[in-house]
Amino acid sequence: MVQAKALTKRFGEFEAVRGIDVEVRRGEAFGFLGPNGAGKSSTMRMIACVSPRTDGDLKVLGLDPDKQGPRIRARLGVVPQQDNLDNELTVRQNLQVYGRYFGLSRAQVRRRAGELLEFAQLSDRADAEVEPLSGGMKRRLTIARSLVNDPELLLLDEPTTGLDPQARHLLWDRLFRLKAQGVTLIVTTHYMDEAEQLCDRLVVMDGGRIVAEGSPAELITRYSTREVLELRFPPGQVIPAERLADLAERTEVLPDRILLYAGAGEAALEQVHARGLRPLSSLVRRSTLEDVFLRLTGRTLVD
Ligand SMILES: Nc1ncnc2c1ncn2[C@@H]1O[C@H](COP(=O)(O)OP(=O)(O)OP(=O)(O)O)[C@@H](O)[C@H]1O
């Protein structure tokens, strides 16, 4: 669906995307995970044929965005980072206007709008104005609108940023449904749980480069331990990192806590207690993509 080789985007002197290689296969949910400024949106905008590449090769649906942008766009759905719905129109009209734009007849538009309202779980709001809708509803409507042309490939730039957990889960559920219908998804996100839930495969981006690639489970196995012991100490107390280092394969000291990467977290915690250390709280959890990112970059995703 997408083949990029040494794909590069420069803004003047600044290189936002630094020669990345990416391949997205039909039917998969593929993710770009990285913090703000990593180059995810710049990459997405090149794939969406709205921003030309500066260098490298790019094929989307086997076509060249420089020469065949309109043909590609006709088969794509694009969900931008910011909702750009028409607040003057109702929910249904937002879908209908887009349908007309894609050249559907009035009858086709009516039918498609009905299907999409159902998909977005907004049938009961069809004739409501857009402005007072919740953030989650607006997001679902934006996604529904991007599906008007029945795209093979759907690009979602930070689909759930700013949504509460319930709205995020509802939205993920809709995306799973699309995937089950065979739509290829490409998602950018700085939420590691979103990447872990949604993506079959992903690349971790930082500073315009790809720093790792694989399925969430592969990345965790490759770059982290099975379990992590998180210890918090009272404010102002120096974290006794040197007294804990031998309990784990690796430790990370963050401003408010220390992370001990150990195969068996409970056993490590027993040792902590046996050494007379009394953390304010302790938590044994499995490793996540956040741990992978920390390992690869020395920073947390939300820095
Ligand atoms: N039009 C532009 N002109 C100049 N610099 C830009 C432009 N667009 C993006 N950049 C810069 O390129 C870098 C990558 O931006 P990009 O939006 O691709 O990152 P991102 O990973 O999507 O982060 P975010 O989540 O903030 O969108 C940033 O440093 C940004 O300031």
The ligand as an SDF file (V2000), in Angstrom:
LIG
                    3D

 31 33  0  0  0  0  0  0  0  0999 V2000
    5.5180   23.6960    7.4640 N   0  0  0  0  0  0  0  0  0  0  0  0
    6.5710   23.5870    8.2770 C   0  0  0  0  0  0  0  0  0  0  0  0
    7.5760   24.4750    8.2550 N   0  0  0  0  0  0  0  0  0  0  0  0
    8.6500   24.3550    9.0800 C   0  0  0  0  0  0  0  0  0  0  0  0
    8.8170   23.3460    9.9660 N   0  0  0  0  0  0  0  0  0  0  0  0
    7.8450   22.4360   10.0280 C   0  0  0  0  0  0  0  0  0  0  0  0
    6.6780   22.4890    9.2190 C   0  0  0  0  0  0  0  0  0  0  0  0
    5.8860   21.4280    9.5200 N   0  0  0  0  0  0  0  0  0  0  0  0
    6.5240   20.7420   10.4860 C   0  0  0  0  0  0  0  0  0  0  0  0
    7.6980   21.3440   10.7970 N   0  0  0  0  0  0  0  0  0  0  0  0
    8.6680   20.8630   11.7950 C   0  0  0  0  0  0  0  0  0  0  0  0
    9.0340   19.5480   11.4740 O   0  0  0  0  0  0  0  0  0  0  0  0
    9.1790   18.7600   12.6660 C   0  0  0  0  0  0  0  0  0  0  0  0
    8.2970   17.5540   12.5720 C   0  0  0  0  0  0  0  0  0  0  0  0
    6.9480   17.9660   12.6190 O   0  0  0  0  0  0  0  0  0  0  0  0
    5.7340   16.9530   12.5060 P   0  0  0  0  0  0  0  0  0  0  0  0
    4.4700   17.7350   12.6120 O   0  0  0  0  0  0  0  0  0  0  0  0
    5.9340   16.0880   11.3260 O   0  0  0  0  0  0  0  0  0  0  0  0
    5.9530   16.0950   13.8120 O   0  0  0  0  0  0  0  0  0  0  0  0
    4.9460   15.0790   14.5080 P   0  0  0  0  0  0  0  0  0  0  0  0
    5.7490   13.9090   14.8870 O   0  0  0  0  0  0  0  0  0  0  0  0
    3.7710   14.8520   13.6730 O   0  0  0  0  0  0  0  0  0  0  0  0
    4.5380   15.8710   15.8020 O   0  0  0  0  0  0  0  0  0  0  0  0
    3.1090   16.4740   16.1690 P   0  0  0  0  0  0  0  0  0  0  0  0
    2.4650   15.4300   16.9670 O   0  0  0  0  0  0  0  0  0  0  0  0
    3.4860   17.6920   16.9700 O   0  0  0  0  0  0  0  0  0  0  0  0
    2.4150   16.8200   14.8900 O   0  0  0  0  0  0  0  0  0  0  0  0
    8.8330   19.6850   13.8240 C   0  0  0  0  0  0  0  0  0  0  0  0
   10.0340   20.1560   14.3700 O   0  0  0  0  0  0  0  0  0  0  0  0
    8.0610   20.8090   13.1750 C   0  0  0  0  0  0  0  0  0  0  0  0
    8.2430   22.0260   13.8730 O   0  0  0  0  0  0  0  0  0  0  0  0
  1  2  1  0
  2  3  1  0
  2  7  2  0
  3  4  2  0
  4  5  1  0
  5  6  2  0
  6  7  1  0
  6 10  1  0
  7  8  1  0
  8  9  2  0
  9 10  1  0
 10 11  1  0
 11 12  1  0
 11 30  1  0
 12 13  1  0
 13 14  1  0
 13 28  1  0
 14 15  1  0
 15 16  1  0
 16 17  2  0
 16 18  1  0
 16 19  1  0
 19 20  1  0
 20 21  2  0
 20 22  1  0
 20 23  1  0
 23 24  1  0
 24 25  2  0
 24 26  1  0
 24 27  1  0
 28 29  1  0
 28 30  1  0
 30 31  1  0
M  END
$$$$
